[in-house]
Amino acid sequence: MDAMMSTIEVPRGLAGVVVAETTIGDVRGGEGFYQYRDRSAVELAESVAFEAAWQLLVTGEAPTPSATAAFRARVGAALDGARPALEAIVGAVGRMDAGVLAGLAAAWPLLGARCGIHPLYDLDREARLDEALTMAAVTAPLVGGLWRRSLGEDPLPPLAGRGVVADYLHQVTGVVPTPQVERALTAYLVSVMDHGFNASTFTARVIASTGADVAACLTGALGALTGPLHGGAPARALDGLDAVGTPERIEPWIRGELDAGRRLMGFGHAVYRTADPRAQLMKRVARDLGGARVALALEFEQSAERLLAQAKPGRELHANVEFWAAIVMEECGVPREMFTPTFAIARTIGWTAHILEQADDPKIIRPSARYVGPPVQRPAA
């Protein structure tokens, strides 16, 4: 067995290695397609509410009106039960002035402890779902509350009957969102809830395989997301637009960046070998929102893809989801500092779905490594 393991070729970063089976979603990079359960993720993002997509991913139940209404009620009850702990922890963590992502990483374990979250190993499936829903339900108001605390302001009360996305936009912008703005941010959040076994999702599953509690799994996943090579920063995709300012400066600026060997932020993707379907969706959403910034982004994308094709022939380098998501979030009034925390709210739904799926498998994830260091030194005779 040891000799066999020493000859196995392991690709860097485990690229292409299947480490588990899942019923949650699939990403087909060569086709430019991805799905949640048995539904096209893009079609869901264009048509359903945040809570309906949440329900589908976490429970596997089709988001019919009656089923989603029952799910909303269950989530609402979970949030109401956790609200005293949530308010106390937003106040305490908000005074740390550590930034929203760091605050979220500190707050989740505290909330788990205050809400009595148990190790997954000790719970049955229904109890695991209850605790996963509680931790996911507190996330958007927690992020929004931490943002308002960073501004020296108190969190705002929920909007009557509007749901997760409207409440979050209200917290972050201080304005009651229009239905168009709410729908635009909903499309973004649903489109990025899950995306295969990315680094943060895999981290969540590894921790879940130990039987740890949901709060620990989410905190570990968030730690992976904060790495620049994974979560990235959608705000960086706006740097090019800021730099060019006007349409006539687009092409000279892009040529300068490429000639200097610098990466064009917001273009290219590690998985998709064709257009990123999430970016295509966000571009449609941005066009519906309209405005001078969107018009500039459309011209920038066209020039960038043409010049990238010339500079790097044979590579499919299209605008990715970060480019158009940044435009959409900006048009919705989300501050740049909140782009990644907003993404984390959506991805928390996918993380909890994977945590629950992994918890059904009693086997801990424990891969092996090939030792390539120096041999053991034998004492001299």
Contacts in CASP RR format, 6 or more apart in sequence:
PFRMAT RR
TARGET T0000
AUTHOR 0000-0000-0000
METHOD contacts of the structure
MODEL  1
MDAMMSTIEVPRGLAGVVVAETTIGDVRGGEGFYQYRDRSAVELAESVAF
EAAWQLLVTGEAPTPSATAAFRARVGAALDGARPALEAIVGAVGRMDAGV
LAGLAAAWPLLGARCGIHPLYDLDREARLDEALTMAAVTAPLVGGLWRRS
LGEDPLPPLAGRGVVADYLHQVTGVVPTPQVERALTAYLVSVMDHGFNAS
TFTARVIASTGADVAACLTGALGALTGPLHGGAPARALDGLDAVGTPERI
EPWIRGELDAGRRLMGFGHAVYRTADPRAQLMKRVARDLGGARVALALEF
EQSAERLLAQAKPGRELHANVEFWAAIVMEECGVPREMFTPTFAIARTIG
WTAHILEQADDPKIIRPSARYVGPPVQRPAA
5 368 0 8 1.000
5 370 0 8 1.000
6 370 0 8 1.000
8 370 0 8 1.000
10 17 0 8 1.000
10 370 0 8 1.000
11 17 0 8 1.000
19 197 0 8 1.000
19 202 0 8 1.000
19 365 0 8 1.000
19 367 0 8 1.000
20 197 0 8 1.000
20 205 0 8 1.000
20 358 0 8 1.000
20 361 0 8 1.000
22 196 0 8 1.000
22 197 0 8 1.000
22 354 0 8 1.000
22 357 0 8 1.000
23 37 0 8 1.000
23 60 0 8 1.000
23 357 0 8 1.000
24 36 0 8 1.000
24 37 0 8 1.000
24 57 0 8 1.000
24 194 0 8 1.000
24 196 0 8 1.000
24 350 0 8 1.000
24 353 0 8 1.000
24 354 0 8 1.000
24 357 0 8 1.000
25 34 0 8 1.000
25 35 0 8 1.000
25 36 0 8 1.000
25 37 0 8 1.000
25 41 0 8 1.000
25 194 0 8 1.000
25 196 0 8 1.000
26 34 0 8 1.000
26 35 0 8 1.000
26 196 0 8 1.000
27 33 0 8 1.000
27 34 0 8 1.000
27 195 0 8 1.000
27 196 0 8 1.000
27 271 0 8 1.000
28 34 0 8 1.000
29 271 0 8 1.000
29 272 0 8 1.000
29 273 0 8 1.000
29 274 0 8 1.000
30 272 0 8 1.000
30 273 0 8 1.000
30 274 0 8 1.000
31 274 0 8 1.000
32 272 0 8 1.000
32 273 0 8 1.000
32 274 0 8 1.000
32 275 0 8 1.000
32 276 0 8 1.000
32 277 0 8 1.000
33 40 0 8 1.000
33 277 0 8 1.000
34 41 0 8 1.000
34 42 0 8 1.000
34 195 0 8 1.000
34 196 0 8 1.000
34 277 0 8 1.000
34 278 0 8 1.000
35 41 0 8 1.000
36 44 0 8 1.000
36 53 0 8 1.000
36 56 0 8 1.000
36 57 0 8 1.000
36 193 0 8 1.000
36 194 0 8 1.000
37 56 0 8 1.000
37 57 0 8 1.000
37 60 0 8 1.000
39 56 0 8 1.000
41 190 0 8 1.000
41 191 0 8 1.000
41 193 0 8 1.000
41 194 0 8 1.000
41 277 0 8 1.000
41 278 0 8 1.000
42 191 0 8 1.000
42 277 0 8 1.000
42 278 0 8 1.000
42 280 0 8 1.000
42 281 0 8 1.000
44 52 0 8 1.000
44 53 0 8 1.000
44 56 0 8 1.000
44 190 0 8 1.000
45 53 0 8 1.000
45 186 0 8 1.000
45 187 0 8 1.000
45 188 0 8 1.000
45 190 0 8 1.000
45 191 0 8 1.000
45 281 0 8 1.000
46 187 0 8 1.000
46 281 0 8 1.000
48 63 0 8 1.000
48 190 0 8 1.000
49 68 0 8 1.000
49 163 0 8 1.000
49 165 0 8 1.000
49 186 0 8 1.000
50 163 0 8 1.000
50 164 0 8 1.000
50 165 0 8 1.000
50 186 0 8 1.000
50 189 0 8 1.000
50 190 0 8 1.000
51 68 0 8 1.000
51 71 0 8 1.000
51 72 0 8 1.000
51 75 0 8 1.000
51 163 0 8 1.000
51 164 0 8 1.000
52 63 0 8 1.000
52 68 0 8 1.000
52 71 0 8 1.000
53 63 0 8 1.000
53 190 0 8 1.000
53 193 0 8 1.000
53 349 0 8 1.000
54 71 0 8 1.000
54 75 0 8 1.000
54 136 0 8 1.000
54 193 0 8 1.000
54 349 0 8 1.000
55 61 0 8 1.000
55 63 0 8 1.000
55 67 0 8 1.000
55 68 0 8 1.000
55 71 0 8 1.000
56 62 0 8 1.000
56 63 0 8 1.000
57 193 0 8 1.000
57 194 0 8 1.000
57 349 0 8 1.000
57 350 0 8 1.000
57 353 0 8 1.000
58 129 0 8 1.000
58 132 0 8 1.000
58 133 0 8 1.000
58 136 0 8 1.000
58 349 0 8 1.000
58 350 0 8 1.000
58 352 0 8 1.000
58 353 0 8 1.000
58 356 0 8 1.000
59 71 0 8 1.000
59 129 0 8 1.000
61 67 0 8 1.000
61 71 0 8 1.000
72 163 0 8 1.000
74 133 0 8 1.000
75 133 0 8 1.000
75 136 0 8 1.000
75 137 0 8 1.000
76 137 0 8 1.000
78 130 0 8 1.000
78 133 0 8 1.000
78 134 0 8 1.000
78 137 0 8 1.000
79 86 0 8 1.000
79 134 0 8 1.000
79 137 0 8 1.000
79 138 0 8 1.000
79 141 0 8 1.000
81 115 0 8 1.000
81 134 0 8 1.000
82 111 0 8 1.000
82 115 0 8 1.000
82 134 0 8 1.000
82 137 0 8 1.000
82 138 0 8 1.000
85 111 0 8 1.000
85 114 0 8 1.000
85 115 0 8 1.000
86 111 0 8 1.000
86 138 0 8 1.000
86 141 0 8 1.000
86 142 0 8 1.000
87 155 0 8 1.000
88 114 0 8 1.000
89 107 0 8 1.000
89 110 0 8 1.000
89 111 0 8 1.000
89 114 0 8 1.000
89 142 0 8 1.000
90 107 0 8 1.000
90 141 0 8 1.000
90 142 0 8 1.000
90 145 0 8 1.000
90 146 0 8 1.000
90 149 0 8 1.000
90 155 0 8 1.000
91 149 0 8 1.000
92 110 0 8 1.000
93 103 0 8 1.000
93 106 0 8 1.000
93 107 0 8 1.000
93 110 0 8 1.000
93 146 0 8 1.000
94 103 0 8 1.000
94 146 0 8 1.000
94 149 0 8 1.000
94 150 0 8 1.000
95 149 0 8 1.000
96 102 0 8 1.000
96 103 0 8 1.000
96 106 0 8 1.000
97 150 0 8 1.000
98 106 0 8 1.000
99 146 0 8 1.000
99 150 0 8 1.000
100 143 0 8 1.000
100 144 0 8 1.000
100 146 0 8 1.000
100 147 0 8 1.000
100 150 0 8 1.000
100 337 0 8 1.000
100 338 0 8 1.000
100 341 0 8 1.000
101 222 0 8 1.000
101 226 0 8 1.000
101 340 0 8 1.000
101 341 0 8 1.000
101 344 0 8 1.000
103 146 0 8 1.000
104 139 0 8 1.000
104 142 0 8 1.000
104 143 0 8 1.000
104 146 0 8 1.000
104 222 0 8 1.000
104 341 0 8 1.000
104 344 0 8 1.000
105 219 0 8 1.000
105 222 0 8 1.000
105 223 0 8 1.000
105 226 0 8 1.000
107 142 0 8 1.000
107 146 0 8 1.000
108 135 0 8 1.000
108 215 0 8 1.000
108 218 0 8 1.000
108 219 0 8 1.000
108 222 0 8 1.000
109 215 0 8 1.000
109 216 0 8 1.000
109 219 0 8 1.000
111 117 0 8 1.000
111 135 0 8 1.000
111 138 0 8 1.000
111 142 0 8 1.000
111 215 0 8 1.000
112 135 0 8 1.000
112 213 0 8 1.000
112 214 0 8 1.000
112 215 0 8 1.000
113 215 0 8 1.000
115 131 0 8 1.000
115 134 0 8 1.000
115 135 0 8 1.000
117 131 0 8 1.000
117 134 0 8 1.000
117 135 0 8 1.000
117 213 0 8 1.000
117 214 0 8 1.000
117 215 0 8 1.000
118 127 0 8 1.000
118 131 0 8 1.000
118 213 0 8 1.000
119 211 0 8 1.000
119 212 0 8 1.000
119 213 0 8 1.000
120 128 0 8 1.000
120 208 0 8 1.000
120 211 0 8 1.000
120 212 0 8 1.000
120 213 0 8 1.000
120 214 0 8 1.000
120 217 0 8 1.000
120 355 0 8 1.000
120 359 0 8 1.000
121 211 0 8 1.000
121 212 0 8 1.000
123 131 0 8 1.000
125 356 0 8 1.000
125 359 0 8 1.000
125 360 0 8 1.000
128 214 0 8 1.000
128 356 0 8 1.000
128 359 0 8 1.000
129 356 0 8 1.000
131 213 0 8 1.000
131 214 0 8 1.000
132 214 0 8 1.000
132 352 0 8 1.000
132 355 0 8 1.000
132 356 0 8 1.000
133 352 0 8 1.000
135 214 0 8 1.000
135 215 0 8 1.000
135 218 0 8 1.000
135 348 0 8 1.000
135 352 0 8 1.000
136 348 0 8 1.000
136 349 0 8 1.000
136 352 0 8 1.000
139 344 0 8 1.000
139 345 0 8 1.000
139 348 0 8 1.000
140 164 0 8 1.000
140 167 0 8 1.000
140 168 0 8 1.000
140 345 0 8 1.000
141 155 0 8 1.000
141 158 0 8 1.000
141 167 0 8 1.000
141 168 0 8 1.000
141 171 0 8 1.000
143 168 0 8 1.000
143 338 0 8 1.000
143 341 0 8 1.000
143 342 0 8 1.000
143 344 0 8 1.000
143 345 0 8 1.000
144 155 0 8 1.000
144 168 0 8 1.000
144 171 0 8 1.000
144 172 0 8 1.000
145 155 0 8 1.000
145 171 0 8 1.000
147 171 0 8 1.000
147 172 0 8 1.000
147 335 0 8 1.000
147 337 0 8 1.000
147 338 0 8 1.000
147 341 0 8 1.000
148 154 0 8 1.000
148 155 0 8 1.000
148 156 0 8 1.000
148 171 0 8 1.000
149 155 0 8 1.000
155 171 0 8 1.000
156 170 0 8 1.000
156 171 0 8 1.000
156 174 0 8 1.000
158 167 0 8 1.000
159 166 0 8 1.000
159 167 0 8 1.000
159 170 0 8 1.000
159 176 0 8 1.000
162 170 0 8 1.000
162 182 0 8 1.000
165 177 0 8 1.000
165 182 0 8 1.000
165 185 0 8 1.000
165 186 0 8 1.000
165 189 0 8 1.000
166 176 0 8 1.000
166 177 0 8 1.000
166 182 0 8 1.000
168 185 0 8 1.000
168 342 0 8 1.000
168 345 0 8 1.000
169 175 0 8 1.000
169 177 0 8 1.000
169 181 0 8 1.000
169 182 0 8 1.000
169 185 0 8 1.000
169 332 0 8 1.000
169 333 0 8 1.000
169 334 0 8 1.000
170 176 0 8 1.000
170 177 0 8 1.000
172 333 0 8 1.000
172 334 0 8 1.000
172 335 0 8 1.000
172 338 0 8 1.000
172 342 0 8 1.000
173 332 0 8 1.000
173 333 0 8 1.000
173 334 0 8 1.000
177 185 0 8 1.000
177 332 0 8 1.000
180 288 0 8 1.000
180 289 0 8 1.000
181 289 0 8 1.000
181 331 0 8 1.000
181 332 0 8 1.000
181 333 0 8 1.000
184 285 0 8 1.000
184 288 0 8 1.000
184 289 0 8 1.000
184 328 0 8 1.000
184 331 0 8 1.000
184 332 0 8 1.000
185 328 0 8 1.000
185 329 0 8 1.000
185 332 0 8 1.000
185 334 0 8 1.000
185 342 0 8 1.000
187 281 0 8 1.000
187 282 0 8 1.000
187 285 0 8 1.000
187 328 0 8 1.000
188 282 0 8 1.000
188 285 0 8 1.000
188 325 0 8 1.000
188 328 0 8 1.000
188 329 0 8 1.000
188 342 0 8 1.000
188 346 0 8 1.000
189 342 0 8 1.000
189 345 0 8 1.000
189 346 0 8 1.000
190 346 0 8 1.000
191 278 0 8 1.000
191 281 0 8 1.000
191 282 0 8 1.000
191 321 0 8 1.000
192 278 0 8 1.000
192 321 0 8 1.000
192 325 0 8 1.000
192 343 0 8 1.000
192 346 0 8 1.000
192 347 0 8 1.000
193 346 0 8 1.000
193 347 0 8 1.000
193 349 0 8 1.000
193 350 0 8 1.000
194 201 0 8 1.000
194 347 0 8 1.000
194 349 0 8 1.000
194 350 0 8 1.000
194 353 0 8 1.000
194 354 0 8 1.000
195 201 0 8 1.000
195 271 0 8 1.000
197 205 0 8 1.000
198 230 0 8 1.000
199 224 0 8 1.000
199 225 0 8 1.000
199 229 0 8 1.000
199 230 0 8 1.000
200 220 0 8 1.000
200 221 0 8 1.000
200 222 0 8 1.000
200 223 0 8 1.000
200 224 0 8 1.000
200 225 0 8 1.000
200 230 0 8 1.000
200 231 0 8 1.000
200 347 0 8 1.000
200 351 0 8 1.000
201 221 0 8 1.000
201 347 0 8 1.000
201 350 0 8 1.000
201 351 0 8 1.000
201 354 0 8 1.000
202 224 0 8 1.000
203 220 0 8 1.000
203 221 0 8 1.000
203 223 0 8 1.000
203 224 0 8 1.000
204 217 0 8 1.000
204 218 0 8 1.000
204 220 0 8 1.000
204 221 0 8 1.000
204 351 0 8 1.000
204 354 0 8 1.000
204 355 0 8 1.000
204 358 0 8 1.000
205 354 0 8 1.000
205 355 0 8 1.000
205 357 0 8 1.000
205 358 0 8 1.000
205 365 0 8 1.000
206 365 0 8 1.000
207 216 0 8 1.000
207 217 0 8 1.000
207 220 0 8 1.000
207 221 0 8 1.000
208 217 0 8 1.000
208 354 0 8 1.000
208 355 0 8 1.000
208 358 0 8 1.000
208 359 0 8 1.000
209 358 0 8 1.000
209 361 0 8 1.000
209 363 0 8 1.000
209 364 0 8 1.000
209 365 0 8 1.000
210 364 0 8 1.000
211 359 0 8 1.000
214 352 0 8 1.000
214 355 0 8 1.000
217 351 0 8 1.000
217 355 0 8 1.000
218 348 0 8 1.000
218 351 0 8 1.000
218 352 0 8 1.000
218 355 0 8 1.000
221 347 0 8 1.000
221 351 0 8 1.000
222 344 0 8 1.000
224 230 0 8 1.000
225 231 0 8 1.000
225 340 0 8 1.000
225 343 0 8 1.000
225 344 0 8 1.000
225 347 0 8 1.000
226 340 0 8 1.000
231 340 0 8 1.000
231 343 0 8 1.000
232 322 0 8 1.000
232 340 0 8 1.000
233 322 0 8 1.000
233 339 0 8 1.000
233 340 0 8 1.000
234 322 0 8 1.000
234 325 0 8 1.000
234 326 0 8 1.000
234 329 0 8 1.000
234 339 0 8 1.000
234 340 0 8 1.000
234 343 0 8 1.000
235 326 0 8 1.000
235 336 0 8 1.000
235 337 0 8 1.000
235 339 0 8 1.000
235 340 0 8 1.000
236 265 0 8 1.000
236 266 0 8 1.000
236 322 0 8 1.000
237 265 0 8 1.000
237 266 0 8 1.000
237 322 0 8 1.000
237 323 0 8 1.000
237 325 0 8 1.000
237 326 0 8 1.000
238 326 0 8 1.000
238 327 0 8 1.000
238 330 0 8 1.000
238 336 0 8 1.000
239 265 0 8 1.000
240 253 0 8 1.000
240 265 0 8 1.000
240 300 0 8 1.000
241 293 0 8 1.000
241 296 0 8 1.000
241 297 0 8 1.000
241 300 0 8 1.000
243 253 0 8 1.000
244 250 0 8 1.000
244 253 0 8 1.000
244 296 0 8 1.000
244 300 0 8 1.000
245 296 0 8 1.000
246 296 0 8 1.000
247 296 0 8 1.000
247 299 0 8 1.000
250 296 0 8 1.000
250 299 0 8 1.000
250 300 0 8 1.000
250 303 0 8 1.000
251 303 0 8 1.000
251 307 0 8 1.000
254 264 0 8 1.000
254 300 0 8 1.000
254 303 0 8 1.000
254 304 0 8 1.000
254 307 0 8 1.000
255 307 0 8 1.000
257 264 0 8 1.000
258 264 0 8 1.000
258 307 0 8 1.000
258 308 0 8 1.000
258 311 0 8 1.000
264 304 0 8 1.000
264 308 0 8 1.000
264 317 0 8 1.000
265 322 0 8 1.000
265 323 0 8 1.000
266 319 0 8 1.000
266 320 0 8 1.000
266 322 0 8 1.000
266 323 0 8 1.000
267 304 0 8 1.000
267 305 0 8 1.000
267 308 0 8 1.000
267 317 0 8 1.000
267 318 0 8 1.000
267 319 0 8 1.000
267 320 0 8 1.000
267 323 0 8 1.000
268 276 0 8 1.000
268 316 0 8 1.000
268 317 0 8 1.000
268 318 0 8 1.000
268 319 0 8 1.000
268 320 0 8 1.000
269 276 0 8 1.000
269 318 0 8 1.000
269 320 0 8 1.000
269 321 0 8 1.000
272 316 0 8 1.000
272 318 0 8 1.000
272 320 0 8 1.000
273 316 0 8 1.000
274 316 0 8 1.000
274 318 0 8 1.000
275 318 0 8 1.000
275 319 0 8 1.000
276 318 0 8 1.000
276 319 0 8 1.000
276 320 0 8 1.000
276 321 0 8 1.000
278 320 0 8 1.000
278 321 0 8 1.000
278 325 0 8 1.000
279 318 0 8 1.000
279 319 0 8 1.000
279 320 0 8 1.000
279 321 0 8 1.000
279 323 0 8 1.000
279 324 0 8 1.000
279 325 0 8 1.000
282 321 0 8 1.000
282 324 0 8 1.000
282 325 0 8 1.000
282 327 0 8 1.000
282 328 0 8 1.000
283 298 0 8 1.000
283 301 0 8 1.000
283 319 0 8 1.000
283 324 0 8 1.000
285 324 0 8 1.000
285 328 0 8 1.000
286 294 0 8 1.000
286 297 0 8 1.000
286 324 0 8 1.000
286 327 0 8 1.000
286 328 0 8 1.000
286 331 0 8 1.000
287 294 0 8 1.000
287 298 0 8 1.000
289 328 0 8 1.000
289 331 0 8 1.000
289 332 0 8 1.000
290 331 0 8 1.000
291 331 0 8 1.000
293 327 0 8 1.000
293 330 0 8 1.000
293 331 0 8 1.000
294 327 0 8 1.000
294 331 0 8 1.000
297 323 0 8 1.000
297 324 0 8 1.000
297 327 0 8 1.000
301 319 0 8 1.000
301 323 0 8 1.000
304 319 0 8 1.000
305 317 0 8 1.000
305 318 0 8 1.000
305 319 0 8 1.000
308 315 0 8 1.000
308 317 0 8 1.000
309 317 0 8 1.000
325 339 0 8 1.000
325 343 0 8 1.000
326 336 0 8 1.000
326 339 0 8 1.000
329 338 0 8 1.000
329 339 0 8 1.000
329 342 0 8 1.000
330 336 0 8 1.000
334 342 0 8 1.000
358 365 0 8 1.000
END
